[in-house]
Structure formats: structure tokens, C-alpha cells
Amino acid sequence: MITSIKSPFLEYKMTILRNKKTSNSLFRQTMNEASYLIAAEVLKHLQYKKVSVQTPLIKTSGKDLAQQVIL
């Protein structure tokens, strides 16, 4: 599957990464930040199941991955 991400903020981060004047430390920091943006977009396509969890106060519902993710 190919996912195309349309995000002005990610384009901003990519501009920093492409700039030859970007320092090594800023490149590493920006790459880390961009990876979270990319991962968040890709994770939208996974299947989730509804689960029940007990908080310190009440029982509530949440979501869990329907299948194990293997990278």
C-alpha cells in the first residue's frame, strides 16, 4: 500500500531536511519529528477493536489493535 500524505506541516519539516544549510543536530531532531507525523498518518489505516479498561475511577471503553503489527 502506498500512502500519500498531504500536510503543510510535514512539507515544512521536509523543507528543513532538504536544506543543505541544516545542521546535523537540527536534521536529526526534524527527522524524529517528521517520523511521528508519518507514523500517525499510516496508523490510521490499521484495524482497531473496541476494548474495555478499568481506570482508577471507572470502567471505560478504548481501542486496541485488531492485529499485531510487525515491522
Buried (B, 14 or more C-beta within 10 A) or exposed (E): EEEEEEBEEBEEBBEBEEEEEBEEEEBEBBEEBBEEBBEEBEEEEEEEEEEEEEEEEEEEEEEEEEEEEEE
